[in-house]
Amino acid sequence: MNKNRLLMTIGLVALAALFAWGLYTPATEVDLATIRRGPLAVTVNEEGRTRIREIYTVSAPVSGLLRRLSLREGDRVRKGKTVVAVIEPLAPAFQDVRSLNVLRANIKSAEAALALAKAELSRVEADHEYAVSDFRRTARLYKKRIVARKIYDQSAAARRKAKAAVDAARARVEVRRKELESVRAQLLQPAGNHRKKKKTASCCLSLTSPADGRVLAIRHKSEQVVTAGTPLLDIGNDRDLEIVIDLLSSDAVRVHPGAHAMIDGWGGEKALPARVRHIEPAGFTKVSALGIEEQRVRTILDLLPAGDRIPRLGHEFRVYAHINVWEGKNPVLVPLPALFRKGNDWVVFIEQNGRARLKKIKINHRNQQFAEVTDGLVSGDRVILHPSDLIVDGTAITARRMTK
């Protein structure tokens, strides 16, 4: 009898142990993070590009033949000293047959007009010689009081008129001679060896650099005919850079001039400090890579001195900007992976005595890593990161061990 009772007791104990083992749930491994205080910066992040603040475009002031440029992109130039381009006068244009016949006829007409002017000059010179000799005779007679004063004055006036007629005739001859030269010049045709002639400094127009800096772009490298106003090359100081960021309009309203920013993604090891200088008042539509129309606002940043480091940046280099829109010195910080929504509230799982406890919290500012906690958590609390569906209020948890 005692033996049967012993066997029954052992069976009941084994059954109870088996039932208890079925009800036992092992602790779930989770990642835990400790709530702490620290600085928090909320930033607007956007890709941008560098830009030289002042770019000078050298254009042709006159039409002519541009000589081949000896400069290359990146060459240093000095204001008012470095010759960046030389423009020669153009060779005369070809004349068609009809134009040539017209010009030859004009030459004949000009030659005839010159001959007529010379003949007229000969006539008035003869009149002048006669007037001079007549005046001399009249002057001698007037001294002897043989002729009256009136006759003497008439002879003097005739001499002066004859002299004026000679001057006018000589001027007409010179005019006709220049007209003939002008018509003959129109007959000039382009010469095949005009480039072999020695060019003097006065024959050409030399353009010097308008500023100190580097050659950024050459619009026309080879020799060619250019018209007045043709852009030839761009010059700028590559040490006078600014950052251009096209922000979403919803982000631009949160940014203010003078805001601090950090520039990274430019290829250097350390981020570069910058400051917002200007936010343009007008936006523009830009199509994103996904084909979505976005309203953007251009924002200009100035690079700040970074000690002895000189970034090797140039014009139109890609960078990534982080512009501060809010800064907190020592708020309570919670990692974003610990947050999730329950209805309209933000909640987290905190660790209490080896179990997960659901807790509602309030947050304010946040960035890509942390959020500012205004109520519900204190420094030192431990929260669960990336809680899975297996975690509910009261679930036994244990910190996950890091594997090497």
C-alpha positions in Angstrom: 0.0 0.0 0.0 2.8 2.3 0.9 4.5 1.4 -2.3 1.5 2.4 -4.4 1.2 5.7 -2.6 4.9 6.4 -3.3 4.5 5.6 -7.0 1.4 7.8 -7.1 3.2 10.7 -5.4 6.1 10.4 -7.8 3.7 10.4 -10.8 1.9 13.5 -9.5 5.2 15.4 -9.0 6.4 14.4 -12.5 3.0 15.5 -14.0 3.2 18.9 -12.1 6.8 19.4 -13.3 5.8 18.6 -16.9 2.9 21.1 -16.7 5.2 23.8 -15.2 7.7 23.2 -18.0 5.0 23.6 -20.6 4.0 26.9 -19.1 7.5 28.2 -18.8 8.4 30.8 -21.5 12.2 31.6 -21.9 13.2 35.3 -21.8 13.3 37.0 -25.2 16.7 38.5 -26.2 16.4 42.2 -27.1 18.8 45.1 -27.8 18.7 47.6 -25.0 19.8 51.3 -25.0 20.3 53.6 -22.0 18.5 56.9 -21.9 20.9 59.8 -21.5 21.2 63.5 -21.7 23.3 65.3 -24.4 23.4 67.9 -27.1 20.9 67.5 -29.9 21.0 69.3 -33.3 18.1 69.1 -35.7 19.3 69.6 -39.3 18.0 70.0 -42.8 20.1 67.8 -45.0 20.4 68.3 -48.8 22.8 67.8 -51.6 24.4 70.9 -53.1 27.3 72.1 -55.2 30.1 74.6 -54.9 30.1 77.8 -56.9 32.7 80.6 -57.4 31.2 83.7 -56.1 32.2 86.0 -58.9 32.7 84.6 -62.4 33.9 86.8 -65.2 33.1 86.0 -68.8 35.5 87.6 -71.3 33.7 88.4 -74.6 34.8 89.8 -77.9 34.4 93.6 -77.9 34.6 93.8 -81.7 34.1 91.4 -84.6 37.4 89.9 -86.0 39.6 86.9 -86.3 40.3 85.3 -82.9 43.7 83.8 -82.7 44.1 80.3 -81.2 44.2 80.6 -77.4 47.3 79.5 -75.7 45.7 79.2 -72.2 44.2 76.0 -70.8 41.6 75.4 -68.2 43.1 75.8 -64.7 45.9 78.3 -65.8 46.5 81.2 -63.4 45.8 84.7 -64.7 46.5 88.1 -63.3 44.2 91.1 -63.5 45.2 93.5 -66.3 48.5 91.7 -67.1 47.7 88.3 -68.5 46.7 88.4 -72.2 43.8 85.9 -72.5 42.8 86.5 -76.2 44.0 88.4 -79.3 41.6 89.5 -82.1 42.9 90.5 -85.6 41.1 92.5 -88.2 39.1 90.4 -90.7 40.4 89.9 -94.2 38.3 91.5 -97.0 35.4 89.5 -98.3 35.2 88.0 -101.8 33.5 90.1 -104.4 31.1 88.6 -107.0 31.3 89.5 -110.7 28.6 92.1 -110.7 30.1 93.9 -107.7 33.5 93.8 -109.4 32.1 95.5 -112.5 30.4 98.1 -110.4 33.6 98.8 -108.5 35.7 99.1 -111.7 33.1 101.6 -113.1 33.3 103.6 -109.9 37.1 103.7 -110.2 36.8 105.1 -113.7 34.3 107.7 -112.5 36.6 108.6 -109.5 39.6 108.9 -111.8 37.7 111.2 -114.1 36.5 113.3 -111.2 40.1 113.6 -110.0 41.3 114.7 -113.5 38.5 117.3 -113.6 39.5 118.6 -110.2 43.2 118.8 -111.3 42.1 120.8 -114.4 40.1 123.1 -112.3 43.1 123.5 -110.0 45.3 124.5 -112.9 42.8 127.1 -114.1 42.5 128.8 -110.7 46.2 128.7 -110.2 46.6 130.6 -113.5 44.0 133.1 -112.3 45.9 133.4 -109.0 49.2 134.1 -110.8 47.5 136.8 -112.9 45.9 138.3 -109.8 49.2 138.4 -108.0 51.0 140.1 -110.9 48.1 142.6 -111.4 48.2 143.5 -107.7 52.0 144.1 -107.8 51.5 146.5 -110.8 48.6 148.3 -109.1 50.6 148.6 -105.9 53.5 150.3 -107.7 51.1 152.7 -109.5 49.3 153.4 -106.3 52.6 154.4 -104.6 53.2 156.9 -107.4 49.7 158.1 -107.0 48.8 157.2 -110.6 45.8 155.1 -109.7 43.1 155.7 -107.1 42.7 153.9 -103.7 39.6 152.1 -105.0 41.5 150.4 -107.8 44.2 149.3 -105.4 41.6 147.8 -103.1 39.9 146.0 -105.9 43.2 144.4 -107.0 44.0 143.3 -103.5 40.5 141.7 -103.2 40.9 139.9 -106.5 44.3 138.5 -105.3 42.7 137.1 -102.1 39.8 135.6 -104.0 42.2 133.9 -106.4 44.2 132.5 -103.5 41.0 131.1 -101.9 39.9 129.6 -105.2 43.3 127.8 -105.4 43.0 126.5 -101.8 39.4 125.2 -102.6 40.6 123.5 -105.8 43.5 121.8 -104.0 41.1 120.5 -101.4 38.7 119.2 -104.1 41.7 117.4 -105.7 42.6 115.8 -102.3 38.9 114.7 -101.8 38.8 113.2 -105.3 42.1 111.4 -104.7 40.8 109.9 -101.4 37.6 108.8 -103.0 39.6 107.0 -105.7 41.6 105.2 -103.0 38.4 104.2 -101.2 36.9 102.7 -104.3 40.2 100.9 -105.1 40.3 99.5 -101.6 36.9 97.9 -102.1 38.5 95.9 -104.9 40.9 94.1 -102.5 40.4 90.4 -102.4 41.4 87.9 -99.6 45.1 87.1 -100.0 46.2 83.5 -99.4 49.3 84.6 -97.7 47.9 87.4 -95.5 48.7 85.4 -92.3 52.4 85.3 -93.3 52.8 89.0 -93.1 54.4 90.3 -89.9 51.8 91.4 -87.4 52.6 94.5 -85.3 51.2 95.2 -81.9 48.9 98.0 -83.3 47.3 95.6 -85.8 45.5 93.5 -83.2 43.3 93.9 -80.1 44.7 92.2 -77.0 42.3 91.3 -74.2 43.7 91.0 -70.7 42.2 89.2 -67.7 39.5 91.2 -65.8 40.4 89.6 -62.4 43.0 87.4 -60.6 42.2 83.7 -60.6 42.1 80.7 -62.9 40.6 79.9 -66.3 37.5 78.0 -65.6 36.2 77.3 -69.1 37.3 78.1 -72.7 34.4 78.6 -75.0 36.5 78.9 -78.2 39.9 77.3 -78.3 40.7 77.3 -82.0 41.2 80.2 -84.3 38.0 81.4 -85.8 35.9 84.4 -86.8 33.9 85.9 -83.9 31.3 88.6 -83.8 31.1 91.3 -81.1 29.7 89.9 -77.9 30.9 86.3 -78.5 31.8 84.7 -75.1 35.5 83.5 -75.2 36.3 82.2 -71.8 35.3 82.3 -68.1 37.6 83.4 -65.3 37.1 83.2 -61.5 38.9 82.9 -58.2 38.7 79.3 -57.0 39.5 80.4 -53.4 36.3 82.5 -53.2 33.7 79.7 -53.1 30.1 79.5 -51.9 27.7 76.6 -51.5 24.4 76.5 -53.4 21.7 74.3 -51.9 18.3 73.8 -53.5 16.1 73.1 -50.4 12.5 72.0 -50.4 10.3 75.0 -49.7 9.0 73.2 -46.6 12.6 73.0 -45.3 13.6 76.4 -46.4 11.0 78.1 -44.1 12.8 76.5 -41.2 16.2 77.8 -42.1 17.3 81.3 -41.2 20.3 83.4 -42.4 23.2 83.0 -40.1 22.4 79.3 -39.3 25.4 77.1 -38.7 26.0 74.2 -41.2 28.4 71.4 -41.8 29.6 70.3 -45.2 30.6 66.7 -45.9 30.6 64.3 -48.7 33.1 66.4 -50.6 35.9 63.8 -50.5 37.8 65.1 -47.5 38.2 63.3 -44.1 36.6 66.0 -42.0 33.4 68.1 -42.4 33.8 71.8 -43.3 32.0 74.5 -41.3 29.7 76.8 -43.1 27.0 79.5 -42.4 23.8 80.4 -44.3 24.2 83.8 -46.0 21.1 84.2 -48.1 17.8 82.5 -48.8 16.3 83.6 -52.1 12.7 84.9 -51.8 11.4 83.1 -54.9 11.1 79.3 -55.4 11.2 77.2 -58.6 9.9 73.9 -59.7 12.4 71.0 -60.0 11.6 67.5 -61.1 13.2 64.8 -58.9 14.9 61.6 -60.0 11.6 59.8 -59.4 9.8 62.2 -61.7 8.1 64.1 -58.9 7.7 67.9 -59.2 9.1 69.6 -56.2 9.1 73.2 -55.2 12.7 74.3 -54.3 14.3 77.4 -52.9 17.9 78.3 -53.6 20.0 78.8 -50.4 23.5 80.2 -50.4 26.1 79.2 -47.7 29.6 80.6 -47.1 32.4 78.4 -46.1 34.0 79.3 -42.8 37.8 79.2 -42.1 38.9 75.7 -41.1 42.3 76.4 -39.6 45.2 75.5 -41.9 43.1 73.1 -43.9 42.4 74.3 -47.5 39.8 72.1 -49.1 40.6 71.1 -52.7 37.3 72.2 -54.0 36.6 73.9 -57.3 33.6 75.2 -59.3 30.5 73.0 -59.5 31.8 70.3 -57.1 29.2 68.1 -55.3 28.8 68.4 -51.5 26.3 67.4 -48.9 25.1 70.0 -46.4 23.6 69.7 -42.9 22.0 73.0 -41.9 21.0 73.4 -38.2 17.4 74.5 -37.6 17.3 73.8 -33.8 19.9 73.1 -31.2 19.4 71.7 -27.6 22.3 71.8 -25.1 21.3 69.0 -22.7 17.8 67.4 -23.4 16.8 63.8 -22.5 17.5 61.7 -25.7 15.8 58.6 -26.8 17.0 56.6 -29.9 14.6 56.7 -32.8 14.6 52.8 -33.2 13.0 52.6 -29.8 10.0 54.7 -30.8 6.7 53.4 -32.3 3.1 54.6 -32.5 0.1 53.4 -30.5 -2.9 55.3 -31.7 -1.9 59.0 -31.6 0.7 58.5 -28.9 4.5 57.8 -29.0 5.4 54.8 -26.9 8.4 52.7 -25.9 9.2 49.5 -24.1 11.4 50.0 -21.1 13.1 47.3 -19.1 11.9 46.8 -15.5 13.2 43.9 -13.4 13.8 41.7 -16.5 10.4 42.4 -18.1 9.2 44.8 -20.9 6.9 47.5 -19.8 5.0 49.7 -22.3 5.3 53.4 -21.6 3.7 56.4 -23.2 6.1 59.3 -23.7 6.1 62.8 -25.3 8.8 64.0 -27.7 9.5 67.3 -29.4 12.5 67.9 -31.7 14.2 65.0 -33.4 16.9 64.3 -35.9 17.9 61.1 -37.8 19.2 59.4 -34.7 17.6 60.8 -31.5 14.4 62.5 -30.3 14.1 65.0 -27.5 11.9 63.5 -24.6 9.8 66.1 -22.8 7.9 63.6 -20.6 7.9 59.9 -19.7 11.6 59.0 -19.5 14.5 60.0 -17.4 18.2 59.6 -17.7 19.2 56.0 -16.9 16.1 54.2 -18.1 16.8 51.4 -20.5 14.6 51.0 -23.7 14.2 48.2 -26.2 15.5 48.9 -29.7 13.5 47.6 -32.7 10.9 45.7 -30.6 9.4 42.8 -32.5 5.8 41.5 -32.4 6.9 39.0 -29.7 7.3 41.9 -27.2 4.2 42.8 -25.2 3.7 44.4 -21.9 5.2 42.1 -19.3 7.3 39.9 -21.6 10.4 38.5 -20.0 13.4 39.9 -21.7 17.2 39.6 -21.5 19.9 41.7 -23.1 21.2 40.2 -26.3 24.8 39.2 -26.0 27.1 40.6 -28.6 28.9 37.9 -30.6 32.4 38.4 -31.7 
